[in-house]
Every structure is written in C-alpha cells, then in structure tokens.
Amino acid sequence: MTVRSNQILEPQECLDIIQKKLNQNSMEDFSLIKYEIVSVGKANGYLGQYFYLKASVARPESPTDRRNITFFIKLRPPKGTKQYDVVCNSGMFNREVRLYTKLFPEILDQSDREYVPTCYLGLENDILVLEDVVSKGFGTLKDRLGTLDLDHCNVVMQNLGRFHAKSVIFEERNKTNLMNFCRAKKIVIRSYDGPPPSVFTIGVKCALSVLDLLSELDSLTRDKFKAFVNEIQSKIHKMLVPSAKKRNVQLHGDLWTNNIMFKYREDGKPLQCYFLDFQNTRYAPPAYDIWLFLYYSTTREIRSAHNETFFKTYYNSMEKSLKEVDIEIAKLFSWNDFIESLEEFKVFGLLRAIISIPIALSELETKNQGSISTSQVWANVSDDTSSFYSKQLKENEGFRKRVLDIFLELHDFV
C-alpha cells in the first residue's frame, strides 16, 4: 500500500494519470495547465466516497486551445463508519481493484470499453481512478426510485451478454477455468465460502422489518413471507460460489439502476450503457446477474410481459460475441441449459433483491431531519431498523410502492 499524505492523490500520481489519458487519446503534444480534485457531493454512494480529478490541458504553441479532462475517483468509506466495516470485512473494495487492474486486462479488449470504464489507477485498501463517463454524455436515472422500461432493459441485456461472453472466450482460448487462472496469478476476486457477510445479515434484518410494517399484507401472508425469507437466506451460500453443474461466467454482481449509466438518442431512447461498481463481482452462472438486474430495476408488470424477450436478447448477444471468435454457444451453453439455470437461480435473485432494495432505495431526505448522510442511513438500518423503515414507508410513497412490488413476488414461491 502506498504511504501517502493527507491528499487523495499525490501530485505525481495525478500527473501520471493525466499523461496516460493523453497518450491513450493521441494527445501527446498537449501539456498540463492545471488540475484539481473536487468532491462529487450528494452522489456519494453507500459503500464509497466519490471525487473528480479535473484537468485542463493545451498545446504549448496554442495555449488558448484548452481541453478539459475529468476522471472519477473512488475511495473506501470513512473510517469509523458502519460502511467502512462492511467494505473491509467483505473485501468489496479490493475485489473491484483487482478486477480492474488484474483480470479485466486479461479478458476484455478495446471494444469492451464501450460499456466498462477504463481504469487509470487502482491500489488496494486505497483508491480507484476511472474514466469519467458522465463527460461522455452518460448518466444515471434522475429518480433513484425509478424503474426501467423495455428499451432500457434490452440495451442492458445486450451489453450483459457481451460482458459475460468475455470470460467464456478467455476460458475456451486458454483451455483453463477462470478461477484456476486467478488462483495461479494470485488474483483473489471470488466471494465468500463461509458464513454470509455482514451486509447480507443487515439486509435480512431490514427485509423482515419492512415485512412487519407493510399494512397491505395480512398477518398470515406476512408470516409465510418471513418464514420463507429466513429459510432461503440460510442457503444463501449457494449464490456466493461457482456452480458445479452450470456454466459459470465473471459476473457484475450488483447490476441495478444506480450502477448503470445510459446515453440517449435525440428521440430520448437509450443508445448505450456503462456498467459501474463491480465490487460485488463473482464467478457464477449468468442467471445470477440477470435476475438481480430484473428484480432490482423493473416492475412486476414489465417482468411478466417481457422476461422472455429479455432472455432472448441476452442469449442472442452472447451468441453473437462467441460467434465472432468461432465459438458455438450451443456446444457450451444451450438455450435449454440457460432456461433451466434461470429457473434454478430465480429464488436466490429474488432474495438478494428483497434484502438489498430496502437499503439501496432508502431516502436520504426525511421530513423532520432534512438531509441525512449515508453513514447515518447505515446506522439507522442496522441499529434502529423498525423505526427507520416505519418513517420511510410513511413519508415516501415511491419507496413504499417499490418495496411492496418486490415483496409481492414472494407469492410465486410461497
């Protein structure tokens, strides 16, 4: 680990990052004029601190022709917070650093930079510096409680099929299992083999509290739902390790609206998207990512009407990517195997959404307290869960509709 001052980035690190970007963009004749590091502000996430590195460059012979370059910086949460404990105990931050600095260079190529940001610096237990895709015209949904329609989902499914195909291509070309390769290279990216991490424990506690507070459910239904959540969460380790029967791929692991940025055409339809925040990445069947995305980011109505379309869009995208390098998908991952895997992992995808959505969609503004920090949110959901969600459900109708929508999916299993 780099021994650094109180600065987020050392001056030489800033210079190296900026020079790397200039070289990449064939701008070697540009020189640095100035740079600064500023906070992203309210966009800070639950499990990280976010900043921008902003630089101005110009050609020496033409100093008035200035160009602006922006990078995105991610740090671990502040020490002394519950988020910091979660990130350190789970290894989330370091897993994402390893993915960007050690694994992505092995499995991705230049064309994949269309949906995965370029990494310019990654230091374990320290910092991650990525390209800023906002400056390329991409952005997240304005309403964090919003869900995605058919067009948005198809764009995501196309890129997800491309992304998953990359680890398959790597394995077929190198005649090796990705996990064996990572072990040989000492790249630790896999999640837990032991008890569920603390973030899952907190999530289950939140889910059970929300169930108790949903007046739309009668007592019998509520008790059945709670019993089912408790039963399935005890088997959660099955979704944290590679499958012994199904084809595994390198997953995103936390694919929902807050971790996806879209770019739009002039008519308002989504054109392309970037995947962000790979800190929950793991090696498992594709169905895990697919169900997480659909349960997190769509309504029951959209899923009921279009799931088959989403599955076909994903599968066709993966098939196309594999075909480009002369790999037949049917020999590795038939359509029937794919559908069977989706059925097997459906309940685990739902459980992950149930224990995550109440935390992820918690409002950072309350009527009585005004703005509260993400650190306070974590303190509330873990220490004063019932009171916190009672207020959330009472004051935020959008939040209530989203959590009710996902909990009602339990009817399909109970």
N, C-alpha and C positions, 0 to 999 in steps of 0.2 A: 504493500500500500504506500502511495506517495505521501511523504511527510510535507504538509503544506501549511501556509499561513492561514489567517482567518479569511482569506479571499476564496471565493467559489472556484475560480480558476487562476492559476499562476500566469503572469504575463507571457512567459514563453509558451505555455500551453495554448493560450489564445492565439498567439502568432502562428503556431504550428497548425492549428485547426483552420484558421483563415487561409493559410498558404495551401493547405491540402485542397480546400474548396476551389481556390483559384486555379490550381493545376488541373483539377478534375474538369473545370469548365473552360479549359484552354484560355485562361486569362492571366498567363504568366507575366504579361507586360504591365499588369496593374500592381500598384503599391498601396499599402495600408495607410489611410489618413487618420482614422481614429476608431476606437471600439469602446463599448460599454456593456455592462451586464445589468439587466433590469428584471424585476420580478414580474411574472405573468399575472399575479394578483389573484382575483377571485377564481381563476381557473385552476388553482391548485387542487390536486386530487386527494383522495382519501389516503393513499399509500405513497405519497411522494411530495417533494417541493419542486416547483417548476420556475424556470427563469429563461430569459432570452439573452443570447450573446449577439449584439448588433454591431456590425462593422460597416464602415464606409471606405471604399477603395477608388482609386483613379489612376489613369496613365500619367506618368511624370510629364510627358510632353503635352498633355491635355488635361490639366488639373481641374478644369471646370466640368469635365465629363465624369461625374461621380456615379458609382453604383453602390447600392445598399445590399448587404448580405446578412441574413439572420439565421441563427442556429437555436435549437431547442435544448435546454439543459434540464436534466432530471437528477435530483438528489434524494437520498433517503429522507423519511420524515424526521422532524426534530427529535433529538434525544429527550427522554423523559416523557414521551407521549405513548399512548397505547398503540398507535400505528407503528411507531418505531419498534416496539416489542414484537408486533405481529410480523413485520418485514424481516427483522433479524432472526426470529425463531423459525420462520418458514423458509428463509433463504431466497425470497422472491427477487430482491434487487440484484443479487449476484447471479441468479439464474438468467435474468434478462441480459446482464452484461456479457455473460459467457455466450449466450445465443448470438448476440450481435457481433462479438469480436472473434469468436472461435468456430461456431457452427455455420452461421449464415455465409461466411466467405467460402465454405466448402460446398454448400448445397444450392445457393442462389447465384444467378448471373445478372448481368446488367439489366435485362428486360424485367426482372423482378423488382427493380427499383421503382416501377410504376405503382406498386402497392405496398412496399415495405420501405420505410425511410432509410437513408444512408447513415451509417454511424461514423462519426469523426473522432470520438474518444470514448473509451469505456474502461473504467477502473473499478475493480471490485471493492465493496464497502465504501465507495466514494462517489463516483459521478458517471453520468452517461450523457454524451453530447450527440445529438442527431440533427439531420437537416430539418429545417422548419417548413413543413408542408403547407402551413397557412399562407406563407408568402407565395405559394404556387397556386393559390386560389381554392384551397381545400378548407373545409370547416365542419365542425360537429353540428348536430341539430341544435337549434336555438332553445327548444324546450326539452330539458333533460328528462321529462316525463313522457315525451312524445314517443310514438312507435313508428315503424317503417311500413311503407306500402309495397305493392308488388314490384314496382320498378326498382326501388332501393334494394329490396331483397335479392332480386336477380343479379344486380351488379355485385353484391357481396358474394353470392353463391358462385359466380363466375371466377372471382379472384380467389375464393377459398379453394375451389377445385384446382386452380393453378398452383397455389401455395402448397397444398397437400401433395400434389404430384411431384414436387421437387425432391422431397425426401425419398419417395419411391424410386425416382430416376437415379438418385445417388446410390441407393442400395443395389439396384439392378446393374448399374455400371461397375460398381466396385465389388460386387458379389459379397456384400457384408451387411450385417444388421446394423442399423444406425446406433443402437445402444452399445454394441460391441465396439464400434468405431470410437464412440465417445469415451468409453472406458479406456481404450488403448491410448487415446490422446489426453486422458485425464480431464475431460470436459464433463463436469457434473451439471446436468440440466434436468434430470429426472426428478419427479416429485417424491412423495413420501411412501415408504414401505411399511411404516409403523402406524401408530395411532393418528387419527385425523388432526390436522394442525389447529391452532387456537382460533384462526379466523373462521373455520367451519363450526367449531364449538359455539362461538359467539353468534354465528348465523342461525344455528338451530335454535338457540335461546330466543333470538329475535322472532323467528318464524312462529314458534309456539306462542309467544306473547301476542303477536298480531292475530293469530287464530282465536285466542281468547277474547279479543276486542272487536272482532267482526260481527256486528249485530245481525248481518244478513244471513248468518248461519245459525241453524237451530242447534241445540245442545248435543243431540245425538250425532249430527253430521260433524260438528266441531270435534267431538271426542274421537270419532272414527278417523278424521283427518290427522289429529295429533298422534294417535296411535300409529298410523301409517308412517308419518314423518319420523317418529322415533325408531320404528322398525327398519326403515330404509337407511337412515343415517348411520346405523350400526354397521351397515355393509358398504359404507362409502369408500372404503379402501379399494373396492373393485374398480372404481373410476379413477383411481390415482396411479395405477400401474399398467404396464403394457398387457394387452390381451395375449393369451397363449393360443387362441383359436383364430382370431380375426386379424386382418392386415392392419398393422399399425403405421401411423404417419407422425411427423412432427406437427403438433397442434399449436394453435394460438393459445387456447386455454381459458380465455376470458373475453370472448368476442361478443360485444354488445354495443349499443349506440354510442356510448361515451368513449369507446376505444376504436371508433371508426370515423374517418373524415371523408366527406364527399365533395366532389366538384360537379358543377351543374352546367348543362347546356343553356342556351339562350331561352329555350322554352320552359325552363325550370325542371326538366327531367334530369336525374342523376346520370353523369357520364362515366365517372371513375371513382374509386375509393382507395384510401390508405388504411392499413391495419396498424394500430398503435398498441403500446403496453403489453409486451409479451412476458410479463413477469410470472404468469401462471402457466407458462408453456409446459407441455409434457408430451410423452410418446405414447399414443393410444389410438384406437380406431377413429376414423373421421367422424363417425356418428356423434361423438362427444362434442366436437366443435359445432356441428350442425344444429344439434338440439339446444345447446347453450344459446347460440345466436337467435334461434327462432323463439325460444321461450322468453329470453331477455328482451327482445326487440320488436316483437309483433303481438297482435291481439289474438284471442281465440278465434275470432271471426276470420282473420287473414289466414291463420294456420289451417283452419278447417277447409277453407276454399282453395288454398293454393299450395299446400305442402307437397303434393305430387309434382307440381311444376318446379318448386324449389329443388326437390331431389333430382329431377331430370336435368335442370340447369347445372347443378353442381357436378353430376356424374359426366355429363357431356363435356364440361370444361376440363375435368381431369382427363377424360379420354383423349381430348384434342391435344393437351400438353404431352401426354405419353406418346401419342401417335407421331408427334413432331420428332421424336428421337427413336422411332421404330419400336416402340413397346406397345403390345396389345393389352389393353386393360382387361379384357375378358379372361386372359390366362392368369392374371394376378388377383383380380377383384371383380368378379362377375356382378351383374345387376342384382341377381337373386341374393348373393352374399351381402351386397350393400344394403338391400332392404331388410334382410334378416338382422344385420348389425344395428340398423336404425331401431328396429323393434326391441332389441335386447337392451340398448342404451337409453331408450326413451325415458324410463323412470328415473334414471340417475341424472339425466339432463334436467328433468323437471325438479328434482330435489335440489340440485345446485342453484337453479333459478329461485326456488322458494326460500332458500336460506341466504341468498345474496341480494335479491331485489329490495327487501325492506331496508337494508343498509345502504345500498347503492343509490336508491331514489329518495332517501331521507332529505327533507328540505333544509337548507342552510339558513332560511329566514323563518322566524316564528313571530306571531302577532305580538307577544308580550316581551320577548327577549331581543327582537330585531335580528341582526346578523350574528350567527354563531360560527365558530371555527370548526374545521373538520376534526380537530383534536377533541373539541367539546362534543361533537357528534359521537365519536367513538367512546368517549367517557360515558355519555348518556345511554347508548345502546348496550353497553356492557355492564354498567353499574345500576342504571335506573330504567331498565328496559320497558316495563309496563307503562310507567308514567310518560316516558318519552313518546312511545307509539300511540298512546291514548291522545296526546296532543297532536301528533302528526295526522292521525286519522280524522280528528275532529276539525282541524284547521285547513287541511289540504285535500280537497275533493279529488283532484287529479291523482294524488298519491293513493287515496283510498280505492279508486277505480282500478289502478294498475295492480295493486296487491290482491284485490278481490279477483281480478281476471285470472291471475296466475294460480291462486289457490283453488279456484273452481275447476282447474284442470285435474285436480285430485279425484273428481268424480269418475274419471276414466279408469282409475286404478282401485278405488275403494268400493 
